[in-house]
């Protein structure tokens, strides 16, 4: 499958599934995982999602005059948060035209149109900005859907100003996973969530350094992330229970159940993780 054809597949997936799945069963603004503190569960999901955005972006020294690019912006929740908190300009990029429409509507409601814009782009191919023009590129669990992450990171290096930051969190396979365990636990995630593959911390580090960026830190959130997996498992079991009582779900439920089970299986068995990385383009 070519980069472009995979991008089209991902775009169609998010056109179809953003509202009935992500916004209905996860959150209306932030379609990434949360960073939990002890004692919190999905009843505090909203605050854990905002905490995760802050954990990813706060080390980047954003200023009011900064230009920030959100690569794989979803429906715009993190981009709007950054504009509110830092007063900066944010451009969100997504391969889903429907997500752009939803994000623009949220931006209008928030009256942040002068600070936040959204554009269509396949981040696996090209980031639509001049060389050395962007202060921060960030991405919230989106690059796992990109078919050519090496090209995305090269493009990130190209558009960053000297001294600019690349900050992201993403879905990863654990380092040193065997080929057999990858096929058992990681490949089902890729198949069900429209991904070509998952990186590991080591493979990501190689891509980042090969592009010319310096890694500042790579952070494994560890136990603070596992409540996400437990919440996915509870949702899966709730779906099964509701089905057994005759509840009528849309046809997409068959896919949603496979997605949830593949993800929490790999996560709770410690073959899958979500980690944060901060890298910098040297001045």
N, C-alpha and C positions, 0 to 999 in steps of 0.2 A: 504494500500500500504506500503510495506517495505521501509526502508531507501535506500537499494541498488536499488530496482526497480524504486523508484522516482529519484534517481541519474541518472540512465540510461535514464529516460525520459528527465531530464534536459539536459544531455549531448547531446542527439539527437536533442533536440530543438535548442541548440546553434550551433551544427554542421550545421543544416539546415538554421537557421535564422541570423547568425552573419553577413554574407556578404549582402544578399538581403535586410535586414531590418536595422540593427543597423549601419553598416558601410556606407550604401547607404543614409539613411535618417537622421542619427544623426551625427556621426563623424567617421573619419577613424582610430582614435587611442583610444579615450576615450569614453567608452560606459556607462557613468554614467551621472548624472545631473550636471548642472553648478551652480556656486554661483555668482549671478548677483549683480551689483551695480546699483544705480538709473540711469535711462536713457539708460541702455543696453538692447538689445533684442537679438534674435537668430542670428543677423548679427555679434554679438561679441561672439558667442557661444564658439569658441576655447579658448579664454582667460578666459571665465568663468569656463570652465572645468579644466584648469590648476590651476585656483584659488581655486577650490574645492579640488583638490589633495593636494595643499599646505596647505589648512586649516585643512585637516585631519591629515597629516603626520608631519607638522612642530613642534608640541609640543613634539615629541618623542625623541629629542636629538640624531638624527642619526649622527654617526661619520664615517669616511672613512673605518674603520675596522669593521663596524657593519654588521651583517647578518640580512637581512630583508626578511620576507615571505609575499608575496601578495596572500592572500587566495581568490580565485575566480578572477583571473588576467585578464580575457577577452583577448584582443589581445595585451596586454603588454604595453599600453601607459603609465600608472602610474609607472610601474616598470622601464621603460627606463628613465622616468623623474627623478626618485630617483637616479638612477645610474649616470646620468649626473650631477645632482645638488650636491649630497653628496659624490660621489665617492665610495659608498658602494657596497656590493654584494647583489643582490636581486634574490630570487627564486620565480617564479610565479607558482601557482597551479591552474589548471582548470580541469573540468570534460569533456571538449570538446577537442577531439583530433584535430579537425580542427582549433580551436583557438590556440592550441600549434603551429601548422604549420605556421599560420599567424604571431604569435608573434615571432617565431624564424626567420622568414624572415625579420621582422622589426628590430630585434636585429642585424642581419647580415648587413643590410643596414646602421645601426647606428654604426657598428663596436664596439659593446659592449658585444661580446660573452664571454669575460673573466670575466665580472661582472654580467651578467644577464643570467639566465637559466630558462627554463620552464619545468614543469613536470605534468604528469597526476595524479590527486588525487581526491577522493571524500572527501571533507572537512567535510562532515557530519559523516564520519566514522573514518578517521585517517589522521593525518598530518605527512608526512614521514621524521621526524627529531628526533634525540635523545633528551632525557630529558635535560632541562636546557641548550639549545644550541643556541637559537635564541634571538637576541636583540629586534626585533620589529616584531609583526604580524599586518598587516593592511589589510583592506578589503574595497573595494569601491562598495557599493550597490550590494554585491554578496550574503551575508548571507541570505537575504530574499528567495533565491532559495534553501538554504540548508534544508534538511528535518529534521535534528536533530541538532538544534542550540545549545542545551545544551551540546551535545557531542563535537561539534566544539569548544565551549568555554572551555570545560574541556581539550581538546587537546591543545588549545592555551596556557592554564596555564601550561600544562606539558612541552611544548617545550621552553617556555620563560625562559631566565635566571632570577635569582633574580634581581629585579630592572628593568626588561624589560617591554615594553609597548605593549598594545593592542589598536590599533587605527582604528576606522571604521566609516563609515556612512552607513545608511541603510534605506529602506522603512519601515515605521511604520504606524500602525493604531493609531489614537489619543487615549489617555487614556480615560477611562470611556465611551467608545463607547457602545451603547446599542446593544443587540443581534440582534435586528431588523435592526438597521443601519449597523451593521457589514455585515449582509446578503445582504443588499441593495447596499452598497458602497464598501466594502472590499472584500467580497467573489468573485465578478466578476473579480477583479484584480488578485486574487489568481488563479482562473480558467483560465483566459486568458494568464497569464504570467508564468504558470507552477510553482506554489508555493503551499505548503501545507497550509500555514497560514502566517499572518503577526504578528510580535510582537508589543507591545506598549513600551513606555519608561519604564513603571513600570515592565513589564514582562522581558524585557531585563535586567533591573537592578537586578532583582532577579536571573536570570541565571548567570550573571557576578559575583555577590557576592557569590552565591552558589558554583561556581567553585574555589573561593579563591582569586579572583582579587579585587583590590580596585578601585572604580570608582573615577577618578580625576575630570571629568566634563562631563556633557551631555548638548549638545548645540542644541537648536531649531533655525534654520536659519530664520524662519519666512518669512517675505515678500521678502527676498532676493532669495527665492526659487520659488515664485509663477510665475515668468516669464517662468519657465520650463513648467508649466501647461498651460499657455497661448500659448506657442509655440506648444505644443501637440494638443491643440484645433485648432489652425490655420492649422496645418498639416492635421488633420482629415477633416476639412472643405474644404481644397484644394483637398484632395483625392476625396471627394464627387463631387466637381465641375468638376474635370477632368473626373471622371466616367460619369457624365451627358453629357459631350461633346464627348463621345465615346472613350476616352483613354483606351487602353488595359493594365491592370495591371496583374501581375502574380496571380495565384490562391491563394497565401498566403494573398492577400489583404483583404480577408474576415476576417482573423484572425487579421491582423494589425489594421483594423478599430475598431474591438472590443477592442483590447488592448488600443489603444489611448483613446477611449471614456470612458472606465471604469476608466482609470487612471485620466484623467483630471476632470471627474465628481466628483470623490471622493476628489481630491485635492482642487478644487475650492470651494467645499462645506465644506472644513475643516475637513473631516473625515480621511484624509491621510496626511502624512508629511514625510519629509526626515530630519533626525537628525544625529548629529555627537557625538561620544562617545570616550573618552580617559580613559583607565583603566591601572592599573599597578600591576605587581607582586611584592609584598613586598620583600625587600632585606633581 
